[in-house]
Amino acid sequence: MSEDEVLIPKVLIVNMTTNQKTYSDSYGKFSIDANIGDEIRFAKESYRLGKIVITSNNFQVVKLEKIPQEIEEVKIINKNLAESQEEKLRKDIGLPKGPEKPREKPADAVDDIVKPLIRIPPMVNVQAIYDVVSGKSKRLRRLYRYEDLQEGLAWIQNNVDLEYFAEAGISPDKFNDFLMYSLKDEKVLMYMKAKNIGGITVSLDNHIAAYLEVISKKK
């Protein structure tokens, strides 16, 4: 259950000693074979990873800590108006401006070329036309996607429980290769972008068996 005693279904539960796995039911209940001293770990989207060590044969209640979720910002259609209102609010409450990546905005064929041309009077953005025609915009977008991917992979490496995957048969030297294999799953990408460690663990766990089968065929 959660800290406020809400029952949590579909929690991934793993005995790290035997690598046995199960999930909690719709009432948060589960059973798993274990001996005294075994470590049991728990993973669930939107919750921090949990762990307990078996010290008795008694029934146990496990509480997971919920990760605070950021509410996605609502954007006003009029971009200039939205930016001015956000800036005014920021100044009114005395908040510093958030950090931004120093990135050049890639030119967009529709927003930076077509729309200015159909204005009255029409406008010509020569630099935008050059960026699109020369392929610079496409290269920038590809570069930024690569940088974001590397940043996400580094975050996973620094936050995921590598011992958990090592126990499952994926050694640390194979973990990065395993990550690249798993990125075909949109859920892995989604949880990586959201920096949701519980979701990442559950999603990656779903690819362990298939990945191990792939690398075994290569030997």
N, C-alpha and C positions, 0 to 999 in steps of 0.2 A: 504494500500500500504506500501511498504518498505520505509526506509528513503531516498533512492535514487529514489523514486516514481515509483517503479516497482509494478504493480498490483499483488495482492496475492490471488489466488483462494483457496477454501477449507479450510478457516480459521474457526475454531470452535468458535462460538460466543454465549455467555451465559448471560442472564439477571439474576443477582444474587438475585434479589428480587423475581422474579416469577419462576425462574429455567427454563424459556423458552430457547430453544436452536435452533440455525440455523447455516448454513454454508454460506460463501461468494461464489458467482458464479465465472465463469471463468474470469470475468472482475473485481473481487474484490468487487462487489457490494452486499449488503445485506439489509434486512429490518427486524426489530424485534419490537414487541410491548413493549413500555416502558413509564414510567411516569417521570416527573421531579424528580430528586433525585435518580433514579435507577442507580445502578452500572452495567456496561456492561464489561465483560472480554473477552479477545481474546487469543486463543492458536493455535499455528501452529508449525509444525516441523521446526527446525533450526531457530526459532525466539524466542525472549524473550516474556514472558507473558505480555500482554497489558491490560490496563483498562482505562475506562473513566466513568465519572459521568454525567448523562443527566442534562443539565442546561437550555436547550431551545428545541423548536420543529424544529429548523433549521437543514438542511442537514449537516452532519459532516464527516470530513475526518480523518481516524484513521491511524497512522503510527506505524509500528512495527519495533523494532530494531533487525537486523539480528545477530545471534550468529556466531562469527568467526569459521570456520570449519578447523580442522587440516587435512592436506593431509596425507593419509596413507603412511607410509614409504615404499619405494621400496627396496626389499632385493635382493642382488646379490646371485646367486646360490652357488658360492664358499663361504661358511660361514667364513672361516679363512681370505680370502681375503677381504670380506666385513667388518669384524670386524677391520682388520688392517687399511683399508682405512678410516673407520669412526673414529677410534682413531687418525689417522694422521690429518684428517680434524679438529677434535675437538681441538687438540693441536695447529694447525696452526692458528686458529682464537681465541684461548685463552678461550674457553668455559670450564666450569667445567663439570665433568662427572655427568650425571643425576642420581637421586636417584633410587635405585633398592630395591625391597623387598628382605630381607635376607632369601631366600628360597632355600632349597636343591632341585636340579634337579632330578625328578623321573627318574629311569633307564627306557630306552625304549628297548623292546625286539629286534627290528630290528636294530636301530642305535647303540646300545651299546653291543649287543651280536652277532647277525647274521653278520652284516657288518664287524666287526673286525675278525670274524672267517674265512671269505672268502678272507681276505687280504693275500698278500704274502710278508713276512711270516705271518701266522695266529697269531692272538693275542687273549688271553683269559682274559676277564674282570670278575674276580671272584665275585667282589662286585656287579656288575650289574646283574649277574646270580642269586645271592642270593636275591637281592632286588625284582626281577621279580618273582622268584619261591616262596618266602616267602609271597608275597602279599604286601610288603612295598610300592612298586611303586604305586600300585592301591590305597592304603590308603592315600598316599601323594597327589595324584591327587584329590581324593575325599575331602580331607581336604582343599586343595587350592580352589576348587570350592565352598566349604562352606564359606570360608573366604571372597572370592570375592563377593559372594551373600550377606553376611551380610554387607559388605562395601557398596555395591550398595543400599541395602535397607535403610541403615543409610543416604546415600546421598539423596535419595528420600524424606525421612522423614524430612530432614533439608532444602530442597529446594522447594518441591511441595507446592501448595497453599491448605493447609488442610481445610481452610474455604470453598473453592470451593466444596470440596467433602462432607463436613458437610452439606452444603446447599442442596446437592443432596440426602442426607439421610444416608450418611456413617459417623457415629460419630468417633471422634479421637480414641476411644478405639477399634473400629472395623477396623480402617484403615490398620493396619498391616495384619490382616486376609484377607482383601480385596486385598492387594498387593500380598500375596501368591496365592490367587485365580487367579489373573490376570497374574501371571508369566507363565502360560501355553501358553500365546501368545508370539511368538518369537519376535514380534515387541517391546513388553514391555522390554524383555531382551536386545534387540539391543539398544534401547534408553537409558536403564539404564547403559549399558557399555559405551555408547558414552556420558553419562551425558548431554543428550539433554532434557531439562525440558519441552520445548514446545511439543516435540514428546511424552514424557511420559504422559503429561496431556491429549493429544488427545487420545492416545492408552488406557489409563486407563478409560477415559470417555466412551469408547465403551463397557466396561464391567460392568458399574454401574448397568444397568437395570437387567442383568442376575444375578449379585451377590445379589442384593436386593431380587430377586425372590427366590434364593436358601435359603437365611437366613430366609425369611418369611415362607417357608415350614418347617423349623426346629422348629418353635415356636409351 
